[in-house]
Amino acid sequence: MFQATHGGCARLPSGRESAEMGVLPVSNRDAKMTTDTEIARFDRWAATYEQSFLQRWFFDRVHAKMLDLLVRAVPEPPKRVLDVGCGTGRLLRAASARWPAAQLLGVDPASQMIAEARRLAPHAVFEIASAEGLPFPDETADLVISSLSFHHWVDQHRGLQEIARVLRPGAWFCLADHTIGLTRFFGEKPKSGGQVRTLMRGAGLAIRQQQGFGLRLVLITLASAGG
């Protein structure tokens, strides 16, 4: 299987193993589409990220809502799940509890976040990469998930195109992100529901469902490939 996120210090796959898993080499430029300043901030946060009060108070609730929607919407359990902007792999670990047979993949541009993800989920495949340069072949995943990272992507259109590329025909994508406009003053790029729909359709994704969560401060969008 591909790797994704969880515990125990997992070694990186060898070149031969990576080729067998279908992991493609990532150029330094693609791996650093998120700004260096943001990457450095998340690298500093990585060691204590799982202990943050935000995990249980906010992130876990968003993750649970995403997975509840997917369990109802997706007709069959996914065989391979990819988390884009996976951080320490917390969402992937929750997804694994819902779909224990699924292979887990995760990407994040912050190397220390990936190191923590590998420590916490040695059975998953984690790669240092951005949404704009996913290191996987076409039609890799049955399900792609991304939680509260979209506003950090430098090129959101390109990132969604990459997600559409790695989704198998008819496969699902679940995106959750905040809609707090004031964060634009801090360099973030939150999008409204209409903007998200437009970007997804432009990338070749078909919108299936969209709803607000948590006083509508978070927007969850379900889409599928090939629509």
C-alpha positions as CSV (number, residue, x, y, z in Angstrom):
1,M,0.0,0.0,0.0
2,F,0.9,3.7,-0.1
3,Q,1.9,5.3,3.2
4,A,-0.2,8.0,4.8
5,T,-0.1,9.1,8.5
6,H,0.1,7.8,12.0
7,G,2.6,6.6,14.7
8,G,6.0,5.0,15.2
9,C,9.0,6.3,13.3
10,A,8.6,5.0,9.8
11,R,11.5,5.0,7.4
12,L,11.2,6.4,3.9
13,P,10.6,3.9,1.2
14,S,13.6,3.1,-1.0
15,G,13.6,4.2,-4.6
16,R,12.6,0.7,-5.8
17,E,9.8,0.5,-3.1
18,S,8.5,4.0,-4.1
19,A,8.4,2.9,-7.8
20,E,6.4,-0.2,-6.8
21,M,4.0,1.9,-4.9
22,G,3.6,4.4,-7.7
23,V,5.0,7.3,-5.8
24,L,6.5,9.9,-8.3
25,P,9.5,12.1,-7.5
26,V,8.6,15.6,-6.4
27,S,10.6,18.6,-7.6
28,N,11.7,21.0,-4.9
29,R,9.6,23.7,-6.6
30,D,6.4,21.6,-6.5
31,A,7.1,20.6,-2.9
32,K,7.3,24.2,-1.8
33,M,4.2,25.8,-3.4
34,T,3.1,26.9,0.1
35,T,5.1,29.9,1.2
36,D,8.4,29.2,3.1
37,T,7.2,31.3,6.0
38,E,4.0,29.2,6.5
39,I,6.0,26.0,6.1
40,A,8.5,27.1,8.8
41,R,5.6,28.0,11.1
42,F,4.0,24.6,10.8
43,D,7.4,22.9,11.2
44,R,7.8,24.7,14.5
45,W,4.3,23.7,15.6
46,A,4.6,20.0,14.6
47,A,6.0,18.6,17.8
48,T,3.1,20.0,19.9
49,Y,0.4,20.1,17.2
50,E,-1.5,17.0,18.5
51,Q,-1.6,18.5,22.0
52,S,-3.3,21.8,20.9
53,F,-6.7,22.5,22.4
54,L,-7.8,23.2,18.8
55,Q,-7.6,19.5,17.9
56,R,-10.5,18.4,20.1
57,W,-12.4,21.7,20.3
58,F,-12.4,22.4,16.6
59,F,-10.5,20.1,14.2
60,D,-11.9,16.8,15.5
61,R,-15.4,18.1,15.1
62,V,-14.8,19.2,11.5
63,H,-13.2,15.8,10.8
64,A,-16.1,13.9,12.3
65,K,-18.6,15.9,10.2
66,M,-16.6,15.3,7.0
67,L,-16.5,11.6,7.6
68,D,-20.2,11.4,8.6
69,L,-21.1,13.0,5.3
70,L,-18.8,10.7,3.3
71,V,-20.1,7.5,5.0
72,R,-23.6,8.5,3.9
73,A,-22.6,9.7,0.4
74,V,-20.0,7.2,-0.8
75,P,-21.6,4.0,-2.0
76,E,-18.7,1.7,-1.3
77,P,-15.8,1.8,1.2
78,P,-12.8,3.5,-0.4
79,K,-9.7,1.3,-1.1
80,R,-7.2,4.2,-1.1
81,V,-7.7,7.5,0.7
82,L,-5.4,10.5,0.2
83,D,-5.3,13.5,2.5
84,V,-4.0,16.7,1.0
85,G,-2.5,19.0,3.6
86,C,-2.5,16.1,6.1
87,G,-0.4,17.7,8.8
88,T,0.3,15.0,11.5
89,G,-2.3,12.7,9.9
90,R,-5.1,13.1,12.4
91,L,-7.8,13.1,9.8
92,L,-6.4,10.0,8.1
93,R,-6.3,8.2,11.4
94,A,-10.0,9.0,11.9
95,A,-10.7,7.8,8.4
96,S,-8.9,4.6,9.1
97,A,-11.2,3.9,12.0
98,R,-14.2,4.2,9.5
99,W,-12.6,2.3,6.7
100,P,-9.9,0.0,8.3
101,A,-9.1,-1.8,5.1
102,A,-8.3,1.4,3.2
103,Q,-4.7,2.2,2.2
104,L,-3.7,5.6,3.5
105,L,-1.8,8.4,1.8
106,G,-0.9,11.8,3.0
107,V,1.0,14.8,1.7
108,D,2.0,18.0,3.4
109,P,4.7,20.6,2.4
110,A,6.0,20.8,6.1
111,S,8.7,18.2,6.6
112,Q,8.3,18.1,10.4
113,M,4.5,17.6,10.1
114,I,5.3,14.6,7.8
115,A,7.8,13.3,10.3
116,E,5.2,13.4,13.1
117,A,2.6,11.7,10.7
118,R,5.0,8.9,10.0
119,R,5.7,8.4,13.7
120,L,2.0,8.3,14.5
121,A,0.9,6.1,11.6
122,P,3.8,3.9,10.3
123,H,1.4,1.8,8.2
124,A,0.5,4.8,6.0
125,V,2.5,6.5,3.2
126,F,3.5,10.1,3.7
127,E,5.2,12.4,1.3
128,I,6.5,16.0,1.5
129,A,4.6,17.7,-1.2
130,S,2.0,20.4,-1.9
131,A,-1.4,20.1,-3.4
132,E,-0.1,21.7,-6.5
133,G,2.4,18.9,-7.1
134,L,0.9,15.6,-5.9
135,P,3.5,12.8,-6.3
136,F,1.1,10.1,-7.4
137,P,0.0,8.7,-10.8
138,D,-3.3,9.5,-12.5
139,E,-6.3,7.8,-11.0
140,T,-4.6,6.8,-7.7
141,A,-7.3,7.4,-5.1
142,D,-10.9,6.4,-4.5
143,L,-11.3,9.3,-2.0
144,V,-9.4,12.5,-1.5
145,I,-9.9,14.5,1.7
146,S,-8.6,17.9,2.7
147,S,-9.4,19.7,5.9
148,L,-8.6,23.3,6.8
149,S,-5.6,23.6,4.5
150,F,-7.2,25.0,1.3
151,H,-6.7,28.7,2.4
152,H,-2.9,28.1,2.5
153,W,-2.6,26.8,-1.0
154,V,-0.7,29.2,-3.3
155,D,-2.5,28.1,-6.4
156,Q,-5.9,26.7,-5.5
157,H,-6.9,26.1,-9.1
158,R,-3.8,24.1,-9.8
159,G,-4.2,22.1,-6.6
160,L,-7.8,21.2,-7.5
161,Q,-6.6,20.1,-11.0
162,E,-4.1,17.8,-9.3
163,I,-6.8,16.3,-7.1
164,A,-9.0,15.7,-10.2
165,R,-6.1,14.0,-11.9
166,V,-5.4,11.6,-9.1
167,L,-9.0,10.7,-8.5
168,R,-10.4,7.6,-10.2
169,P,-13.4,8.1,-12.4
170,G,-16.4,8.6,-10.2
171,A,-14.3,8.9,-7.0
172,W,-15.0,11.4,-4.3
173,F,-13.4,14.6,-2.9
174,C,-14.3,16.2,0.4
175,L,-13.0,19.6,1.1
176,A,-13.5,21.5,4.4
177,D,-12.1,25.0,4.9
178,H,-12.9,28.1,6.9
179,T,-14.7,31.0,5.4
180,I,-13.4,33.8,7.7
181,G,-12.8,36.7,5.4
182,L,-10.7,38.7,7.9
183,T,-7.9,36.2,7.6
184,R,-7.1,37.7,4.2
185,F,-5.2,40.3,6.1
186,F,-2.9,37.6,7.3
187,G,-2.2,36.3,3.8
188,E,-4.8,33.5,3.8
189,K,-7.1,32.8,0.9
190,P,-10.6,31.7,2.3
191,K,-13.3,31.2,-0.4
192,S,-17.0,31.5,-0.3
193,G,-19.3,28.6,-1.3
194,G,-19.8,30.1,-4.8
195,Q,-16.1,30.6,-5.3
196,V,-15.3,27.0,-4.2
197,R,-18.0,25.6,-6.6
198,T,-16.6,27.7,-9.5
199,L,-13.0,26.5,-8.8
200,M,-14.0,22.9,-8.5
201,R,-16.0,23.0,-11.7
202,G,-13.1,24.6,-13.5
203,A,-11.0,21.7,-12.4
204,G,-13.4,19.2,-13.8
205,L,-15.1,18.2,-10.5
206,A,-18.9,17.8,-10.1
207,I,-20.4,19.3,-7.0
208,R,-22.5,16.9,-5.1
209,Q,-23.2,18.6,-1.8
210,Q,-22.2,21.7,0.1
211,Q,-23.0,22.8,3.6
212,G,-21.9,25.1,6.4
213,F,-20.7,23.8,9.8
214,G,-19.9,25.4,13.1
215,L,-21.9,28.6,12.8
216,R,-21.1,28.4,9.1
217,L,-17.5,29.3,9.7
218,V,-16.5,26.1,8.0
219,L,-17.7,25.1,4.6
220,I,-17.7,21.4,3.6
221,T,-18.0,20.5,-0.1
222,L,-18.4,17.1,-1.6
223,A,-17.5,16.6,-5.2
224,S,-16.8,13.7,-7.6
225,A,-14.5,13.1,-10.5
226,G,-15.5,13.1,-14.1
227,G,-18.5,15.4,-13.9
